[in-house]
Amino acid sequence: MLVSALSVVLGLLVLGVLVFVHELGHFLAAKSFGVKVLAFSLGFGNPILKKTWKGTEYRISSIPFGGYVKMAGENPEEPRSGEPGDFTSKPVWQRAIVAVAGPAANFVTAILMLWVVYMWGIDKPLYYDRPVIGAVSDSSAARNAGLMAGDSVISINDKVVKSWEDIETAFAQQEQEYSFKYFRGGDQGTAVLQMDNSSGALPKNPTGGVLPPLPAIVADVNKGSPAAEAGMKSGDTVVSIDGQKIHSWFQLMEIVSKNNAETPLLFQVKRGGDFVSMEMTPEFDKETKRYLIGIRVSEGEARKVRYMPAVAMQKGLDKSWEYTTMIFDVIGKLVSQKVSANNLSGPLGIIPASGFMALQGLSPILNFMALIGINLAVLNLLPLVITDGGLLLFLILEAIRRKPLQVKTQMVINKIAILFFLMLFLFVTFNDVKRLPDYFRLFGK
């Protein structure tokens, strides 16, 4: 429970930083062109804290989802004074730069964050280098398609797979169908996974039930447990159970948890350069409601991959482009109904996820913040009227017509857009509320 609360607090801080960067971009651009900024707020609603300095009121408001920069003369419903500091008194190109400055700040910050990530280093488990299926979950798309533990993946949807990271990237695309090519015992095979991405709940098997080849290396053995009595030791690697080759810790857990009979299991483990056989009967654990043998998995060996500044910058740019195109890919799937709108998430979903990533270390949280920052930038540039992209659309029309749209027209469009976004916000918030137990189950462990 404490971890869940900490995740929420850290998540609010993460979201606050991203919003601050976005609004700071608008603020600095407006100030540079002499626009009078009346207020700079983190959050919406009534101000909790406020301080006026050099004509601008700086606020921290009660609703911590978003923020805004209030400029003189920007509201079409207010009468235009014609003052040189009014937003509408500035040339179209200057107003366009002010509108773009927020998303641009998010893009630049995301690139810098990813640059730091690649220079700081990324911890990569050694088993991630192997695109081998470690286990297949019961009642999953992978199990239904016929995939098995030990299959070596060649490609997914005709894209070559070289590591487990490539497999995760493929499933992040939320396709309805995944075509696998793999090697099994020297022979090549194919399988088609039919995914269910329509419920809106957090998927039970986000990778279709395909699990990574986390080595079955024993970290600790509980005293008095079946494993301890059989002579298993820390550092042992489980090679086989009842003659079945073990490809991962997940496969070991599956076999042990299903052994509800009194028949002992024959384990073969590698200890140093020797192989040792031992028998043990799993015991039922009332707390977890599973059969266990009393061992804990080793996290396995990992290496920290670091890059020189120039290479890190290029990788940061590449990853930023990947995140940007990923957003448009998801939007396309929403439009074509390949992905259900029930999968959309809002601030209530982002906050616990952000907090969880913040607890994982510098590289994971900066990478996640870069992803969310790019999402924020792209969505704000879409021509959806009350977004920055909507303002740009109005400015383009003004440049073409050589005069702004009529105030009444802008007011009607804005009110329709506000109603649309209010309904969208309520929709994604409803999705998040339904998923909150799952979020805290995953992120609050």
C-alpha positions as CSV (number, residue, x, y, z in Angstrom):
1,M,0.0,0.0,0.0
2,L,2.9,2.3,0.8
3,V,4.5,1.6,-2.5
4,S,1.2,2.4,-4.3
5,A,0.9,5.7,-2.5
6,L,4.5,6.5,-3.3
7,S,3.9,5.6,-7.0
8,V,1.0,8.1,-7.1
9,V,3.0,10.9,-5.6
10,L,6.0,10.3,-7.9
11,G,3.6,10.0,-10.8
12,L,2.1,13.4,-10.1
13,L,5.6,14.9,-9.9
14,V,6.5,13.3,-13.3
15,L,3.3,14.6,-14.9
16,G,3.9,18.0,-13.4
17,V,7.4,18.2,-14.8
18,L,6.1,17.3,-18.3
19,V,3.3,19.9,-18.1
20,F,5.8,22.5,-16.7
21,V,8.1,21.9,-19.7
22,H,5.2,22.3,-22.2
23,E,3.8,25.5,-20.6
24,L,7.3,26.9,-20.2
25,G,7.8,26.6,-23.9
26,H,4.7,28.7,-24.5
27,F,5.7,31.1,-21.8
28,L,9.2,31.8,-23.0
29,A,8.1,32.2,-26.6
30,A,5.3,34.6,-25.6
31,K,7.7,36.7,-23.4
32,S,10.3,36.8,-26.2
33,F,7.7,38.5,-28.5
34,G,6.6,40.9,-25.9
35,V,3.2,39.2,-25.2
36,K,1.8,40.1,-21.8
37,V,1.4,36.8,-19.8
38,L,-1.2,37.2,-17.1
39,A,-0.9,33.8,-15.5
40,F,1.3,30.7,-15.6
41,S,-0.4,27.7,-13.9
42,L,0.4,24.1,-13.2
43,G,-3.0,22.4,-13.0
44,F,-6.5,23.7,-13.5
45,G,-9.2,24.9,-11.1
46,N,-8.7,27.2,-8.1
47,P,-5.2,28.2,-7.3
48,I,-3.7,26.6,-4.2
49,L,-0.6,28.7,-4.2
50,K,0.0,31.9,-6.2
51,K,2.6,34.6,-6.5
52,T,2.7,37.7,-8.8
53,W,6.0,38.7,-10.2
54,K,6.7,41.2,-13.0
55,G,3.0,41.3,-14.1
56,T,2.5,37.5,-14.2
57,E,0.7,35.5,-11.6
58,Y,2.4,32.1,-11.1
59,R,-0.1,29.4,-9.8
60,I,-0.3,25.9,-8.6
61,S,-3.9,24.9,-9.0
62,S,-6.1,22.3,-7.4
63,I,-6.6,19.9,-10.3
64,P,-3.2,18.5,-11.1
65,F,-4.0,17.3,-14.7
66,G,-2.4,19.8,-17.1
67,G,-1.7,23.5,-16.9
68,Y,-2.0,26.7,-18.9
69,V,-0.5,30.0,-19.9
70,K,-3.0,32.8,-19.9
71,M,-2.0,35.6,-22.3
72,A,-3.6,39.0,-22.7
73,G,-6.0,39.2,-25.6
74,E,-5.9,35.5,-26.5
75,N,-9.6,34.8,-25.6
76,P,-11.8,35.6,-28.7
77,E,-14.8,36.2,-26.3
78,E,-13.0,39.1,-24.7
79,P,-13.0,42.5,-26.4
80,R,-9.8,43.3,-28.2
81,S,-8.0,46.3,-26.7
82,G,-5.4,46.6,-29.4
83,E,-2.6,46.9,-26.8
84,P,0.8,46.0,-28.2
85,G,1.2,43.3,-25.4
86,D,-2.0,41.5,-26.5
87,F,-1.6,38.1,-28.2
88,T,-3.9,39.1,-31.1
89,S,-1.8,42.2,-31.7
90,K,1.2,40.1,-32.7
91,P,1.8,39.0,-36.4
92,V,0.5,35.6,-37.3
93,W,4.0,34.1,-37.5
94,Q,4.8,35.1,-34.0
95,R,1.6,33.7,-32.6
96,A,2.3,30.5,-34.6
97,I,5.7,30.2,-32.9
98,V,4.1,30.7,-29.5
99,A,1.6,27.9,-30.3
100,V,4.3,25.5,-31.5
101,A,6.7,26.3,-28.6
102,G,4.9,24.1,-26.1
103,P,5.1,20.9,-28.1
104,A,8.6,21.8,-29.4
105,A,9.7,22.1,-25.7
106,N,8.4,18.5,-25.1
107,F,10.1,17.2,-28.2
108,V,13.5,18.8,-27.3
109,T,13.2,17.7,-23.7
110,A,12.4,14.1,-24.7
111,I,15.4,14.0,-27.0
112,L,17.7,15.3,-24.2
113,M,16.2,12.7,-21.8
114,L,16.9,9.9,-24.2
115,W,20.4,11.2,-24.8
116,V,21.0,11.0,-21.1
117,V,19.5,7.5,-20.9
118,Y,21.9,6.2,-23.6
119,M,24.9,7.9,-22.0
120,W,24.0,6.9,-18.5
121,G,23.5,3.4,-19.6
122,I,20.8,0.8,-19.8
123,D,20.8,-2.4,-17.8
124,K,20.1,-5.2,-20.2
125,P,19.7,-8.8,-18.8
126,L,21.9,-11.2,-20.8
127,Y,18.9,-13.4,-21.6
128,Y,17.3,-10.6,-23.5
129,D,19.9,-11.3,-26.2
130,R,18.2,-14.5,-27.0
131,P,14.8,-14.4,-28.9
132,V,13.9,-17.8,-27.4
133,I,10.5,-18.4,-25.8
134,G,11.0,-19.3,-22.2
135,A,7.4,-20.4,-21.5
136,V,3.9,-20.1,-22.8
137,S,1.0,-19.2,-20.5
138,D,-2.1,-21.3,-20.3
139,S,-5.3,-20.2,-22.1
140,S,-3.2,-17.6,-24.1
141,A,-3.0,-16.7,-27.8
142,A,0.4,-18.2,-28.0
143,R,-0.8,-21.5,-26.5
144,N,-3.7,-21.6,-28.9
145,A,-1.4,-20.9,-31.8
146,G,0.8,-23.9,-30.8
147,L,4.0,-22.0,-29.7
148,M,6.1,-23.9,-27.1
149,A,8.9,-23.2,-24.7
150,G,12.2,-23.4,-26.4
151,D,11.0,-22.1,-29.8
152,S,13.5,-19.7,-31.3
153,V,11.7,-16.8,-32.9
154,I,12.9,-15.8,-36.4
155,S,10.4,-13.0,-37.3
156,I,7.1,-11.5,-36.2
157,N,4.8,-10.1,-38.9
158,D,7.7,-10.4,-41.4
159,K,10.0,-8.3,-39.2
160,V,13.3,-10.0,-38.3
161,V,13.7,-10.7,-34.5
162,K,17.1,-10.6,-33.1
163,S,16.4,-10.2,-29.3
164,W,13.7,-10.4,-26.7
165,E,13.4,-6.6,-26.9
166,D,12.3,-7.0,-30.5
167,I,9.5,-9.3,-29.4
168,E,8.3,-6.8,-26.8
169,T,8.4,-4.0,-29.3
170,A,6.3,-6.0,-31.7
171,F,3.6,-6.6,-29.1
172,A,3.6,-2.9,-28.1
173,Q,2.0,-2.2,-31.5
174,Q,-1.2,-3.8,-30.2
175,E,-1.9,-5.7,-33.4
176,Q,-4.9,-8.0,-33.6
177,E,-2.8,-10.7,-35.3
178,Y,0.8,-11.7,-35.0
179,S,2.4,-14.1,-37.5
180,F,5.4,-15.9,-36.0
181,K,8.2,-17.8,-37.8
182,Y,10.4,-19.9,-35.5
183,F,12.9,-22.8,-35.2
184,R,12.0,-25.8,-33.2
185,G,14.5,-28.7,-33.0
186,G,16.1,-27.6,-36.3
187,D,12.8,-27.3,-38.2
188,Q,11.1,-24.1,-39.2
189,G,7.5,-23.5,-38.2
190,T,4.8,-20.8,-38.3
191,A,2.1,-19.7,-35.9
192,V,-0.6,-17.0,-36.0
193,L,-1.6,-15.4,-32.7
194,Q,-5.1,-14.0,-32.5
195,M,-5.1,-11.2,-29.9
196,D,-8.0,-9.8,-27.9
197,N,-7.3,-6.1,-27.5
198,S,-10.9,-5.0,-27.2
199,S,-11.8,-5.3,-23.5
200,G,-10.1,-2.1,-22.3
201,A,-8.8,-3.9,-19.2
202,L,-5.1,-4.3,-18.7
203,P,-4.3,-7.5,-20.7
204,K,-3.5,-10.6,-18.7
205,N,-1.0,-11.6,-21.3
206,P,0.3,-8.4,-23.0
207,T,2.8,-10.5,-25.0
208,G,0.1,-13.1,-26.1
209,G,1.3,-15.5,-23.4
210,V,4.8,-15.6,-24.7
211,L,7.3,-15.3,-21.7
212,P,11.0,-14.5,-21.8
213,P,13.8,-17.0,-21.2
214,L,14.7,-15.9,-17.7
215,P,17.2,-18.5,-16.6
216,A,16.0,-21.0,-14.0
217,I,18.9,-20.1,-11.6
218,V,18.2,-20.5,-7.9
219,A,19.0,-17.4,-5.8
220,D,17.8,-18.6,-2.4
221,V,16.4,-21.8,-0.8
222,N,14.0,-21.6,2.1
223,K,14.9,-23.5,5.2
224,G,12.8,-26.6,5.7
225,S,11.3,-26.4,2.2
226,P,11.1,-29.4,-0.2
227,A,14.0,-27.9,-2.2
228,A,16.2,-27.6,0.9
229,E,15.4,-31.1,2.1
230,A,16.3,-32.4,-1.4
231,G,19.7,-30.7,-1.3
232,M,19.1,-27.8,-3.8
233,K,21.5,-24.9,-3.3
234,S,21.8,-21.3,-4.2
235,G,23.4,-20.9,-7.6
236,D,22.0,-24.2,-9.0
237,T,20.6,-24.0,-12.5
238,V,17.6,-26.2,-13.1
239,V,18.2,-28.1,-16.4
240,S,15.3,-30.5,-16.5
241,I,12.2,-31.7,-14.6
242,D,11.1,-35.3,-15.1
243,G,13.2,-35.4,-18.2
244,Q,11.6,-32.3,-19.7
245,K,14.2,-29.6,-20.7
246,I,13.7,-26.3,-18.8
247,H,14.1,-23.2,-20.8
248,S,13.1,-20.6,-18.2
249,W,12.1,-19.9,-14.6
250,F,8.5,-19.4,-15.8
251,Q,8.4,-22.9,-17.2
252,L,9.7,-24.3,-13.9
253,M,7.0,-22.4,-12.0
254,E,4.3,-23.8,-14.3
255,I,5.4,-27.4,-13.9
256,V,5.8,-27.1,-10.1
257,S,2.4,-25.3,-9.6
258,K,0.6,-28.0,-11.6
259,N,2.0,-30.9,-9.7
260,N,-0.8,-31.3,-7.2
261,A,-0.3,-35.1,-6.7
262,E,2.0,-36.7,-4.2
263,T,4.3,-38.0,-6.9
264,P,7.8,-36.4,-6.5
265,L,9.4,-34.5,-9.3
266,L,12.8,-35.5,-10.5
267,F,15.0,-32.4,-10.9
268,Q,18.4,-32.3,-12.7
269,V,20.5,-29.2,-11.8
270,K,23.8,-27.9,-13.0
271,R,26.1,-27.0,-10.1
272,G,29.4,-25.7,-11.3
273,G,30.6,-28.2,-13.9
274,D,28.6,-31.1,-12.5
275,F,25.0,-32.3,-12.9
276,V,23.1,-33.3,-9.8
277,S,19.8,-35.2,-9.7
278,M,17.3,-34.8,-6.8
279,E,13.7,-35.6,-6.0
280,M,11.2,-33.3,-4.3
281,T,7.4,-33.1,-3.8
282,P,5.9,-29.5,-4.0
283,E,3.9,-28.3,-1.0
284,F,0.7,-26.3,-1.2
285,D,1.1,-22.7,0.0
286,K,-2.2,-21.4,1.5
287,E,-1.1,-17.7,1.0
288,T,-0.4,-17.9,-2.7
289,K,-2.7,-20.9,-3.3
290,R,-0.1,-22.6,-5.4
291,Y,2.3,-25.6,-5.1
292,L,5.8,-24.5,-4.3
293,I,9.2,-26.0,-3.6
294,G,10.7,-23.1,-1.7
295,I,13.2,-21.4,-4.0
296,R,13.6,-17.8,-5.3
297,V,14.8,-16.9,-8.8
298,S,18.0,-15.1,-9.5
299,E,17.6,-12.0,-11.5
300,G,20.3,-13.3,-13.8
301,E,23.4,-11.5,-15.2
302,A,23.0,-8.1,-16.8
303,R,25.3,-5.7,-18.5
304,K,25.1,-1.9,-18.6
305,V,25.2,-0.6,-22.1
306,R,26.6,2.9,-22.4
307,Y,27.2,5.0,-25.5
308,M,29.5,7.9,-26.4
309,P,27.7,11.3,-26.5
310,A,27.4,11.5,-30.3
311,V,26.2,7.9,-30.7
312,A,23.8,8.4,-27.7
313,M,22.3,11.5,-29.4
314,Q,21.7,9.6,-32.6
315,K,20.1,6.8,-30.7
316,G,18.0,9.3,-28.8
317,L,16.8,10.8,-32.1
318,D,16.0,7.4,-33.5
319,K,14.0,6.4,-30.4
320,S,12.2,9.8,-30.5
321,W,11.2,9.1,-34.1
322,E,10.1,5.6,-33.1
323,Y,7.9,6.9,-30.3
324,T,6.4,9.6,-32.7
325,T,5.5,7.1,-35.4
326,M,4.1,4.7,-32.8
327,I,1.5,7.3,-31.8
328,F,0.3,7.8,-35.4
329,D,0.2,4.0,-35.8
330,V,-2.1,3.7,-32.7
331,I,-4.3,6.5,-33.9
332,G,-4.6,4.7,-37.3
333,K,-5.6,1.5,-35.6
334,L,-8.2,3.4,-33.5
335,V,-9.7,4.9,-36.6
336,S,-9.7,1.5,-38.4
337,Q,-11.1,-0.1,-35.2
338,K,-8.2,-2.6,-35.1
339,V,-7.8,-1.3,-31.5
340,S,-10.7,-0.5,-29.3
341,A,-11.2,3.0,-27.9
342,N,-11.6,1.2,-24.5
343,N,-7.8,0.8,-24.5
344,L,-7.3,4.6,-24.3
345,S,-5.9,5.8,-21.0
346,G,-5.8,9.2,-19.3
347,P,-4.0,10.9,-16.4
348,L,-5.4,8.4,-13.8
349,G,-3.6,5.6,-15.7
350,I,-0.4,7.5,-16.5
351,I,0.2,8.7,-12.9
352,P,0.6,5.2,-11.2
353,A,2.6,4.0,-14.3
354,S,4.9,7.0,-14.1
355,G,5.4,6.5,-10.3
356,F,6.2,2.9,-10.8
357,M,8.8,3.7,-13.5
358,A,10.3,6.4,-11.2
359,L,11.0,3.7,-8.6
360,Q,12.9,1.6,-11.2
361,G,15.8,4.1,-11.6
362,L,17.1,7.0,-13.7
363,S,17.1,5.3,-17.2
364,P,13.6,3.8,-16.9
365,I,11.9,6.9,-15.7
366,L,13.6,9.2,-18.2
367,N,12.7,6.8,-21.0
368,F,9.1,6.7,-19.9
369,M,9.0,10.5,-19.5
370,A,10.3,10.9,-23.0
371,L,7.5,8.7,-24.3
372,I,4.8,10.6,-22.5
373,G,6.3,13.9,-23.4
374,I,6.3,13.0,-27.1
375,N,2.7,11.8,-26.8
376,L,1.8,15.2,-25.2
377,A,3.6,17.0,-28.0
378,V,2.0,15.1,-30.9
379,L,-1.5,15.2,-29.5
380,N,-1.3,18.9,-28.9
381,L,-0.2,19.5,-32.5
382,L,-3.3,17.7,-33.9
383,P,-5.8,20.2,-35.3
384,L,-8.4,19.6,-32.6
385,V,-9.4,23.3,-32.1
386,I,-8.6,23.9,-28.4
387,T,-5.2,22.2,-28.7
388,D,-2.1,24.0,-29.9
389,G,-2.7,22.4,-33.3
390,G,-6.2,23.9,-33.3
391,L,-4.8,27.4,-32.7
392,L,-2.3,26.8,-35.6
393,L,-5.3,25.8,-37.8
394,F,-7.0,29.1,-37.0
395,L,-3.8,31.0,-37.7
396,I,-3.3,29.3,-41.0
397,L,-6.9,30.2,-42.0
398,E,-6.2,33.8,-40.8
399,A,-3.1,34.0,-43.0
400,I,-5.0,32.6,-46.0
401,R,-8.0,34.9,-45.5
402,R,-5.8,37.8,-44.4
403,K,-8.2,38.3,-41.5
404,P,-9.2,36.2,-38.5
405,L,-12.3,34.2,-38.3
406,Q,-15.3,36.0,-36.9
407,V,-15.4,35.9,-33.1
408,K,-18.8,34.2,-33.1
409,T,-17.5,31.5,-35.3
410,Q,-14.5,30.9,-33.1
411,M,-16.7,30.9,-30.0
412,V,-19.1,28.2,-31.4
413,I,-16.2,26.0,-32.6
414,N,-14.4,26.4,-29.2
415,K,-17.6,25.4,-27.3
416,I,-18.1,22.3,-29.4
417,A,-14.5,21.4,-29.0
418,I,-14.6,21.9,-25.3
419,L,-17.7,19.6,-25.1
420,F,-15.9,17.0,-27.2
421,F,-12.8,17.0,-25.0
422,L,-14.8,17.0,-21.8
423,M,-16.6,13.8,-23.0
424,L,-13.2,12.3,-24.1
425,F,-11.7,13.1,-20.7
426,L,-14.7,11.5,-18.9
427,F,-14.4,8.5,-21.2
428,V,-10.7,7.9,-20.6
429,T,-11.1,8.6,-16.9
430,F,-13.9,6.0,-16.7
431,N,-11.5,3.5,-18.4
432,D,-8.8,4.3,-15.9
433,V,-11.1,3.9,-12.9
434,K,-12.1,0.5,-14.2
435,R,-8.4,-0.4,-14.4
436,L,-7.3,1.1,-11.1
437,P,-7.3,-2.3,-9.3
438,D,-5.1,-3.7,-12.0
439,Y,-2.8,-0.7,-12.0
440,F,-2.2,-1.0,-8.2
441,R,-1.9,-4.8,-8.5
442,L,0.9,-4.3,-11.1
443,F,2.5,-1.1,-9.9
444,G,2.0,-1.4,-6.2
445,K,3.7,-4.7,-5.5
